[in-house]
């Protein structure tokens, strides 16, 4: 056994630069230390695919491969020694361990392309090559990037991805509204992610939001020429208080952008639910604006966003037990321009779940993920009662929106047969009668009605039905809760900006909910989440189903050489 093997067996995996320092401390010269490392034998492995600063390599003994000691040392060295890979991992951890694939370019802290720097695509490929992260497919979301590392970095929360993306969209709408109202950026030139196929771009980086600004500190005046604007750039993290490691990815974007000589001045803003004291100090030391929903938009909006995240994460339970939260969310978030339009689809599923269960009984699931052979789908609402299964397609649109024939035909031909096969493939449903219902808050064209009627009349294996917004409103009216009817009138059957007097003490309804919507009192206050309650069987089942809906991409290259 040579001396390098001995060091690794005693001290554990380490960077080649650290091993060299230990050899030098034992009396070797620098050249001899390098030679001993390069000739250390087959039991000393070098991590392939990931090179550290100054060409250092991660070394480990063959006995350590895949062990907890291996992963702990690798994560430690990446976090401490790698300016590109460590922040990217921390940023992914801060977002529940999983993000849509295209958003990795935003969160990674690395540029699209910049001379002398590792690109975000290269960071993704190298972290994937050493199995710290992986690409996959998540139903209802599409291609994603998720943590791997045998769980040493935490487990991805697949169940909460969709809810977090909706809340982040609300945050971006609120940030854009804030920038417009204060004139921080040009009113009609502010871009936010998700509104087009192109990610917002400034300099060599992608951002969640960016827009030109003519504010005095950052605009450039030119003689005999129009002024050149500076830029507002923002990233958001919903549902988490972030530490200094997650903030480091945003600071890296700011720092690398600052090195570019011809780049206009810009104002960087990071938005998160809260910050540890270390994160706050680090951000302020670099001149970053660290914002929270509370200190930028007020407590009502902050509580509304926190509640929205928990509501969408536990949609079925809320639809059955506390449906009044739907109206309260609209109320609290109504000050955000565009919130009503963007919330309508997600919250309409809760309305349908509430109506279906309250009127007709049974148990419901919302956003339930199914798979059968090669078919995959997400069920908006599923109700199970007395040997029958009801599956609802939900479309929350403006009241004047009409579903046309092509959309109905796509549902009937592409989704319904596959969902039927998957449902009947479950042992508990193989003798059940299956019903498919298309519910919309708007209406149907005559052509769409004709297609639905023809399908209903010719189909024998299952039952086809549909309801318009007016018909759903009639079902709500048969329930005892007048508040739900008023909410549906205001947000689904009337114009979204119509003024409607809410019932008294409406805001107090959120207080009675069993929802963790804690908001930090101040951005410099360390955010300590409430300890999670013991999960119910339904919550455990939902997490398992979400994990099962995630498909890993084919294995990539091996990480060792």
C-alpha positions in Angstrom: 0.0 0.0 0.0 1.5 3.3 -1.0 1.3 6.6 1.0 -1.5 8.2 -1.1 -3.7 5.1 -0.4 -2.9 5.4 3.3 -3.9 9.1 3.4 -7.2 8.4 1.6 -8.1 5.5 3.8 -7.3 7.4 7.0 -8.6 10.8 6.1 -11.2 10.0 3.5 -11.7 11.3 -0.1 -10.0 14.6 -0.9 -8.8 16.9 -3.6 -5.4 16.2 -5.1 -4.2 19.6 -4.0 -5.1 18.7 -0.3 -3.4 15.3 -0.6 -0.3 17.1 -2.1 -0.2 19.5 0.9 -0.2 16.5 3.3 2.6 14.9 1.4 4.6 18.1 1.5 4.0 18.3 5.3 5.6 14.9 5.6 8.7 16.1 3.9 8.1 15.6 0.2 8.9 18.3 -2.3 6.1 19.6 -4.5 7.4 17.7 -7.5 7.7 14.4 -5.6 4.2 14.9 -4.2 2.8 15.3 -7.7 4.6 12.2 -8.9 3.4 10.1 -6.0 -0.2 11.2 -6.7 0.0 10.4 -10.4 1.6 6.9 -9.7 -0.7 6.1 -6.8 -2.0 2.8 -8.2 -5.4 1.4 -9.3 -7.0 1.6 -5.9 -6.8 5.4 -6.0 -9.6 6.7 -8.2 -10.0 10.1 -9.9 -13.4 11.5 -10.4 -14.0 11.8 -14.1 -16.0 14.7 -15.6 -15.4 17.3 -12.9 -12.2 19.4 -12.7 -11.6 21.7 -9.8 -9.7 25.1 -9.8 -6.0 24.8 -10.6 -6.6 21.5 -12.3 -7.2 19.7 -9.0 -9.0 16.3 -9.1 -11.2 14.6 -6.5 -9.4 11.5 -5.3 -10.9 8.6 -3.4 -10.0 5.0 -2.5 -11.9 2.2 -4.3 -13.4 1.1 -1.0 -15.1 4.5 -0.6 -16.9 4.5 -3.9 -20.6 5.3 -3.5 -20.4 5.3 0.3 -21.7 8.1 2.6 -18.1 9.2 3.2 -17.6 9.5 -0.6 -20.7 11.7 -1.1 -20.1 13.8 2.0 -16.5 14.6 0.9 -17.5 15.3 -2.7 -20.3 17.7 -1.7 -17.9 19.4 0.8 -15.2 19.9 -1.8 -17.6 21.2 -4.4 -19.1 23.6 -2.0 -15.7 24.9 -0.6 -13.5 24.8 -3.7 -15.7 25.1 -6.8 -17.0 28.6 -7.6 -19.2 27.2 -10.4 -20.6 23.8 -9.2 -21.2 24.6 -5.5 -23.6 27.5 -6.0 -25.5 25.6 -8.7 -26.2 22.7 -6.3 -27.1 25.1 -3.5 -29.5 27.0 -5.8 -31.2 23.7 -6.8 -31.5 22.6 -3.1 -33.2 25.9 -2.3 -35.9 25.1 -5.0 -37.0 21.8 -3.5 -34.3 19.9 -5.3 -36.0 20.1 -8.7 -36.5 22.7 -11.5 -37.7 22.6 -15.1 -34.8 21.9 -17.4 -34.8 25.3 -19.1 -34.7 27.1 -15.7 -31.4 25.5 -14.7 -29.7 28.2 -16.9 -31.3 30.8 -14.6 -30.5 29.3 -11.3 -27.1 27.8 -11.9 -25.1 31.1 -11.4 -23.1 30.3 -14.6 -23.4 32.2 -17.9 -24.9 31.1 -21.2 -21.5 31.8 -22.7 -18.7 34.0 -21.5 -14.9 33.8 -22.2 -13.0 32.1 -19.4 -16.1 30.8 -17.6 -17.9 27.5 -17.5 -21.3 27.7 -19.2 -24.5 26.7 -17.4 -24.9 23.8 -19.9 -21.4 22.6 -19.1 -22.2 22.8 -15.4 -25.3 20.7 -15.9 -23.4 18.1 -18.0 -20.6 17.8 -15.5 -22.8 17.5 -12.4 -24.8 15.0 -14.2 -21.7 13.0 -15.2 -20.7 12.6 -11.5 -24.3 11.7 -10.5 -24.9 14.7 -8.3 -27.9 15.7 -10.4 -29.9 14.0 -13.2 -32.4 14.9 -15.9 -35.8 13.4 -16.0 -39.4 13.8 -17.0 -42.2 14.9 -14.6 -45.8 14.6 -15.6 -47.5 18.0 -15.7 -44.1 19.8 -15.8 -42.1 18.2 -18.6 -38.2 17.8 -18.6 -36.7 18.6 -15.2 -33.3 18.6 -13.4 -33.3 17.0 -10.0 -30.9 16.2 -7.2 -29.4 12.8 -7.0 -26.3 12.0 -5.0 -28.1 9.1 -3.3 -30.0 11.5 -1.2 -27.0 13.1 0.4 -28.1 16.6 -0.8 -31.8 15.9 0.1 -34.6 14.4 -1.8 -36.4 16.3 -4.6 -39.9 17.3 -3.6 -41.7 16.4 -6.9 -45.1 16.8 -5.2 -44.6 20.6 -4.7 -43.1 21.5 -8.1 -46.2 22.7 -9.8 -47.4 24.7 -6.8 -44.0 26.4 -6.5 -44.0 27.3 -10.2 -47.4 29.0 -9.9 -46.3 31.0 -6.8 -43.1 32.1 -8.5 -45.2 33.3 -11.5 -47.2 35.3 -9.0 -44.0 36.8 -7.6 -42.8 37.7 -11.0 -46.1 39.4 -11.9 -45.9 41.3 -8.6 -42.3 42.4 -9.2 -43.2 43.6 -12.7 -46.2 45.5 -11.4 -44.0 47.1 -8.7 -41.3 48.1 -11.3 -44.0 49.6 -13.5 -45.7 51.6 -10.8 -42.5 53.1 -9.5 -40.9 53.6 -12.9 -38.0 51.3 -12.0 -38.1 49.8 -15.5 -39.9 50.7 -18.8 -43.5 49.8 -18.5 -44.0 47.6 -21.6 -40.4 46.3 -21.9 -40.2 44.1 -18.8 -39.8 40.4 -19.6 -40.5 37.6 -17.2 -39.8 33.9 -17.7 -42.6 31.7 -19.0 -44.4 34.3 -21.1 -42.5 33.5 -24.3 -40.3 30.6 -25.4 -37.2 32.8 -24.9 -35.8 33.3 -21.3 -35.2 36.9 -20.3 -31.6 37.7 -21.1 -29.2 40.4 -20.0 -25.5 40.3 -20.7 -24.4 36.7 -20.7 -27.0 35.4 -18.3 -30.6 34.3 -18.2 -32.8 35.8 -15.5 -36.3 35.4 -14.1 -37.1 39.0 -14.9 -35.3 41.8 -16.7 -36.2 45.2 -18.3 -34.5 48.4 -19.3 -34.4 51.2 -16.7 -34.0 55.0 -17.2 -33.6 55.8 -13.5 -30.9 58.5 -12.9 -28.3 56.3 -11.1 -28.0 53.8 -14.0 -29.0 55.6 -17.2 -26.2 56.8 -19.4 -26.6 60.2 -21.0 -25.0 60.8 -24.4 -24.3 64.0 -26.2 -26.5 64.4 -29.3 -27.8 60.8 -28.9 -30.7 59.2 -27.0 -29.8 58.0 -23.4 -28.7 54.4 -23.0 -30.8 52.6 -20.3 -29.5 50.5 -17.5 -31.3 47.3 -16.6 -33.4 45.8 -13.7 -32.6 42.1 -13.3 -34.4 39.8 -10.8 -34.5 36.1 -9.7 -37.1 34.6 -7.4 -37.2 31.6 -5.0 -40.6 30.7 -3.6 -41.3 28.6 -0.6 -37.9 28.8 1.1 -35.7 30.8 3.3 -32.3 30.7 1.7 -28.8 30.4 3.1 -25.6 32.0 2.0 -24.8 29.1 -0.4 -28.0 29.6 -2.4 -27.4 33.4 -2.5 -23.9 32.8 -3.8 -25.3 31.6 -7.2 -27.1 35.0 -7.6 -24.0 36.9 -6.5 -21.9 34.9 -9.0 -24.2 36.1 -11.8 -23.9 39.7 -10.6 -20.1 39.5 -10.2 -19.4 37.9 -13.6 -21.7 40.4 -15.3 -19.8 43.3 -13.6 -16.6 42.2 -15.3 -18.0 42.9 -18.7 -16.8 46.3 -19.8 -19.5 47.2 -22.3 -22.4 46.1 -20.2 -24.8 48.9 -19.1 -25.2 49.5 -15.3 -27.8 47.2 -13.8 -29.8 46.8 -10.5 -29.9 43.2 -9.2 -32.8 42.0 -7.0 -33.2 38.6 -5.4 -36.6 37.7 -4.0 -37.1 34.9 -1.5 -39.4 34.2 1.5 -36.5 35.0 3.9 -32.8 34.9 4.5 -30.5 33.6 7.1 -28.3 36.2 8.7 -25.3 34.9 6.9 -27.1 35.1 3.5 -28.3 38.6 4.3 -24.8 39.8 5.2 -23.3 38.3 2.1 -25.9 39.8 -0.2 -25.6 43.3 1.3 -21.8 43.1 1.2 -22.0 42.7 -2.6 -24.6 45.5 -3.0 -27.5 43.1 -3.9 -31.1 44.1 -3.1 -32.5 41.2 -1.0 -36.3 41.4 -1.0 -39.1 39.4 0.5 -42.8 39.5 -0.5 -43.6 41.1 2.8 -41.2 44.0 2.7 -41.9 44.8 -1.0 -45.6 44.0 -1.4 -47.0 44.0 2.2 -48.1 41.4 4.6 -51.4 40.5 2.9 -49.7 39.6 -0.3 -46.9 37.7 1.5 -49.4 35.6 3.5 -51.5 35.1 0.3 -48.5 33.7 -1.6 -47.4 31.5 1.3 -51.0 30.2 1.6 -51.2 29.7 -2.2 -48.2 27.4 -2.1 -49.6 25.3 0.7 -53.1 25.3 -0.8 -51.9 24.0 -4.2 -49.6 21.5 -2.6 -52.6 20.0 -0.6 -55.3 20.9 -3.1 -57.7 18.0 -2.5 -57.7 18.5 1.3 -58.4 22.2 0.9 -61.1 21.7 -1.6 -63.0 19.4 0.8 -62.3 21.0 4.2 -61.7 24.7 3.6 -63.0 25.7 0.1 -63.4 29.3 1.3 -59.6 29.7 1.0 -60.1 30.0 -2.8 -61.9 33.3 -2.5 -59.5 34.6 0.1 -56.5 33.9 -2.2 -58.1 35.9 -4.9 -58.7 38.7 -2.4 -55.2 38.8 -1.0 -53.5 38.6 -4.3 -55.9 40.8 -6.3 -53.4 43.8 -6.0 -51.0 41.9 -8.3 -51.8 42.8 -11.9 -52.6 39.7 -13.9 -52.9 37.5 -10.8 -56.6 36.8 -11.3 -56.0 35.6 -14.9 -53.1 33.3 -13.9 -54.7 31.9 -10.7 -58.0 31.1 -12.4 -56.9 27.8 -13.9 -55.3 26.4 -10.8 -58.0 27.5 -8.4 -60.8 26.3 -10.8 -59.6 22.8 -10.2 -60.3 23.3 -6.5 -63.8 24.7 -7.2 -64.6 21.6 -9.3 -63.2 19.3 -6.6 -65.3 21.0 -4.0 -68.5 20.9 -6.1 -68.1 17.3 -7.1 -67.4 16.0 -3.6 -69.9 18.2 -1.8 -72.7 17.6 -4.3 -72.2 14.0 -5.2 -70.0 12.4 -2.4 -67.0 10.2 -2.5 -63.3 10.9 -2.2 -61.4 13.2 -4.5 -57.8 13.6 -5.8 -56.6 16.7 -7.6 -53.7 16.7 -10.0 -53.4 12.9 -9.7 -50.6 11.4 -11.8 -51.2 8.1 -13.6 -49.2 5.9 -15.9 -50.1 2.8 -17.9 -47.6 1.2 -20.2 -46.3 4.1 -22.3 -49.2 6.4 -21.5 -48.8 9.2 -18.9 -51.3 11.8 -17.8 -52.3 14.1 -15.0 -55.9 14.1 -13.9 -57.2 17.5 -12.9 -59.9 16.0 -10.6 -60.8 12.4 -9.9 -63.7 11.3 -7.7 -64.3 7.8 -6.5 -67.7 6.7 -5.1 -69.6 3.5 -4.8 -68.0 1.5 -7.6 -67.8 4.4 -10.0 -64.9 6.7 -11.1 -65.5 10.2 -12.3 -62.6 12.0 -14.0 -63.0 15.8 -14.6 -61.1 17.8 -17.2 -61.0 21.4 -15.8 -60.6 24.6 -17.9 -60.7 27.8 -15.9 -61.1 30.6 -18.5 -62.6 34.0 -18.8 -66.4 33.9 -18.7 -66.7 34.8 -22.4 -64.2 32.1 -23.5 -65.8 29.3 -25.6 -64.2 25.8 -25.9 -64.1 25.0 -29.6 -64.4 21.6 -31.3 -60.6 20.9 -31.8 -59.9 21.2 -28.1 -62.8 18.8 -27.3 -61.7 16.4 -30.0 -58.1 16.4 -28.7 -59.5 15.5 -25.2 -61.7 12.7 -26.6 -59.1 11.1 -28.8 -55.7 11.7 -27.0 -56.5 11.7 -23.3 -59.8 9.9 -22.6 -58.9 6.5 -24.1 -55.5 6.4 -22.3 -56.9 7.5 -19.0 -59.6 4.9 -19.3 -57.1 2.2 -19.9 -54.9 3.3 -17.0 -58.0 3.5 -14.7 -59.3 0.0 -15.7 -55.7 -1.3 -15.3 -55.9 -0.7 -11.5 -57.2 -3.7 -9.7 -59.6 -1.6 -7.5 -61.2 -0.1 -10.6 -61.3 -3.0 -13.1 -65.1 -3.4 -12.5 -66.0 0.2 -12.0 -68.1 2.4 -14.3 -65.9 5.3 -15.6 -67.3 8.7 -16.3 -65.5 11.5 -18.1 -66.6 15.1 -17.6 -65.4 18.3 -19.3 -66.0 21.3 -17.0 -65.2 24.9 -18.0 -65.9 28.2 -16.3 -66.7 29.5 -19.8 -68.8 27.8 -22.4 -68.7 25.6 -25.5 -69.2 26.5 -29.2 -72.0 24.8 -31.1 -69.4 22.8 -32.9 -67.9 21.6 -29.6 -71.3 20.7 -28.3 -72.0 18.7 -31.4 -68.8 16.7 -31.0 -69.5 16.0 -27.3 -73.1 14.9 -28.0 -71.9 12.6 -30.8 -69.2 11.0 -28.5 -71.8 10.6 -25.7 -74.2 8.8 -28.0 -71.8 6.4 -29.6 -69.6 5.5 -26.6 -70.6 2.5 -24.6 -67.5 1.7 -22.6 -67.6 4.9 -20.5 -69.8 7.9 -20.0 -69.2 11.4 -21.5 -70.5 14.6 -19.9 -69.8 18.3 -19.7 -70.8 21.4 -17.8 -70.5 25.2 -18.5 -69.7 27.9 -16.0 -73.4 28.7 -15.5 -74.2 25.0 -14.8 -71.4 24.8 -12.3 -72.7 27.9 -10.6 -76.1 26.3 -10.3 -74.5 23.3 -8.6 -72.8 25.7 -6.2 -76.1 27.4 -5.5 -77.5 24.1 -4.3 -74.9 24.0 -1.5 -75.3 25.9 1.8 -72.2 28.1 1.3 -73.3 31.3 -0.3 -69.7 32.6 0.0 -68.6 30.0 -2.6 -71.3 31.1 -5.0 -70.4 34.8 -4.5 -66.7 33.9 -5.1 -67.6 32.0 -8.3 -69.7 34.9 -9.5 -66.9 37.4 -8.9 -63.9 35.5 -10.3 -65.3 33.2 -12.9 -68.6 34.5 -14.2 -67.9 38.3 -14.0 -65.2 40.4 -15.4 -62.0 39.8 -13.4 -61.6 43.4 -12.4 -65.3 43.8 -11.4 -65.7 45.3 -7.9 -67.5 43.0 -5.5 -68.1 43.5 -1.8 -66.8 40.6 0.1 -68.5 39.1 3.1 -67.5 40.6 6.5 -64.6 39.0 8.3 -63.6 37.1 5.1 -59.9 37.6 5.7 -60.1 35.8 9.1 -60.9 32.5 7.3 -57.2 32.0 6.6 -56.5 32.1 10.3 -58.5 28.9 10.8 -56.7 26.9 8.2 -54.2 24.3 9.1 -51.7 25.8 6.7 -48.1 26.8 7.5 -48.0 30.3 5.9 -45.3 31.7 8.2 -43.8 35.0 7.0 -40.5 36.4 8.4 -41.0 39.6 10.4 -38.0 41.2 8.7 -35.6 40.3 5.9 -32.6 40.3 8.3 -34.4 38.0 10.7 -33.3 34.4 10.4 -36.2 32.4 8.9 -36.8 29.2 10.9 -39.6 27.1 9.4 -42.1 25.5 11.7 -41.2 21.8 12.2 -43.3 19.7 9.9 -46.2 17.8 11.3 -46.3 14.0 11.1 -47.6 13.2 7.6 -51.0 11.6 7.1 -51.4 8.5 5.0 -52.9 10.6 2.2 -49.9 12.9 2.2 -47.4 10.0 2.1 -49.3 8.4 -0.7 -49.3 11.7 -2.7 -45.5 12.0 -2.3 -45.0 8.4 -3.5 -47.3 9.0 -6.5 -45.3 12.2 -7.3 -42.0 10.3 -7.1 -43.4 7.5 -9.3 -44.4 10.1 -11.9 -40.8 11.1 -12.2 -38.8 9.3 -15.0 -35.0 9.4 -15.0 -33.3 10.0 -18.3 -31.1 7.2 -19.6 -27.9 6.8 -17.6 -25.0 8.9 -18.8 -21.3 8.4 -18.7 -19.6 6.7 -15.7 -18.0 9.1 -13.2 -14.8 7.2 -12.6 -11.8 6.5 -14.8 
